[in-house]
Structure formats: structure tokens, C-alpha cells
Amino acid sequence: GSTANFDISQGKFFNVAEIFGGNGKLRATVEYGEASENSEARITCDIVDSDLKLFNLPAIPLPLRVKGGWLDFLYLDENMRITKGNRGGTFVHVRGSVLEEYWGIKK
């Protein structure tokens, strides 16, 4: 599974993707801001930090840094966020409580 948590006070969000059956995590920190275009539904996104964590070993920093990305918000409410990125990916995020309530998935 994966998560993306926004910290509005810092202008960052944190992506975490579980790998190897949950024994590893690929993590990326993304700084975001208002797009220069007159679009209320777009934010700019720059990957500013990333690492790989396997089992109980120390995290390994990765040289993944990407500037100039963006996300368009296609849908947003208190439980769900659907975005489309500059590389064409569509992302659906729901709160853990919604996963548990409607689909029985514990997070």
C-alpha cells in the first residue's frame, strides 16, 4: 500500500510506498506550492528528498530529486482526493478510516 500525507504548515507532503510485503518502504518528500497559472485546482510539486528503508536497517538516501512537476485536483472532499500528475498518472487517495469502514481494510 501507499500513503500521501500533507503538512500544510510546511507546504510539503510525504509519500510512502510499502514494498516487499511491508518489509520495506520507499519514501519521498515533496514540496508543493501554488501554480503560477490561474488554476485553483493545480499545485506545483518538487521532490526534495527520498530514501529506501528495508527491514530494520538504516534508511538509504536516494538521489531522486525532481523539479517542475504538478498535480491537478480532479476531486476533493473530506474523505477522498483524486489528482492527475504532469506525467499522466491518476492518483486516488482515501482516508484510512474510509478504507476500514467501507472495504474492511485496516490501515
JOVEN-V892070 format. One record per residue. N is the residue number from 0. RES is the residue in one letter. SS is DSSP state (H for helix, E for strand, C for the rest). Layout:
N/RES/SS
N/RES/SS
//
This chain:
0/G/C
1/S/E
2/T/E
3/A/E
4/N/E
5/F/E
6/D/E
7/I/C
8/S/C
9/Q/C
10/G/C
11/K/E
12/F/E
13/F/E
14/N/E
15/V/E
16/A/E
17/E/E
18/I/E
19/F/H
20/G/H
21/G/H
22/N/C
23/G/E
24/K/E
25/L/E
26/R/E
27/A/E
28/T/E
29/V/E
30/E/E
31/Y/E
32/G/E
33/E/E
34/A/C
35/S/C
36/E/C
37/N/C
38/S/C
39/E/C
40/A/C
41/R/E
42/I/E
43/T/E
44/C/E
45/D/E
46/I/E
47/V/E
48/D/E
49/S/E
50/D/E
51/L/E
52/K/E
53/L/E
54/F/C
55/N/C
56/L/C
57/P/C
58/A/C
59/I/E
60/P/E
61/L/C
62/P/C
63/L/C
64/R/C
65/V/E
66/K/E
67/G/E
68/G/E
69/W/E
70/L/E
71/D/E
72/F/E
73/L/E
74/Y/E
75/L/E
76/D/C
77/E/C
78/N/C
79/M/E
80/R/E
81/I/E
82/T/E
83/K/E
84/G/E
85/N/C
86/R/C
87/G/C
88/G/C
89/T/E
90/F/E
91/V/E
92/H/E
93/V/E
94/R/C
95/G/H
96/S/H
97/V/H
98/L/H
99/E/H
100/E/H
101/Y/H
102/W/H
103/G/C
104/I/C
105/K/C
106/K/C
//
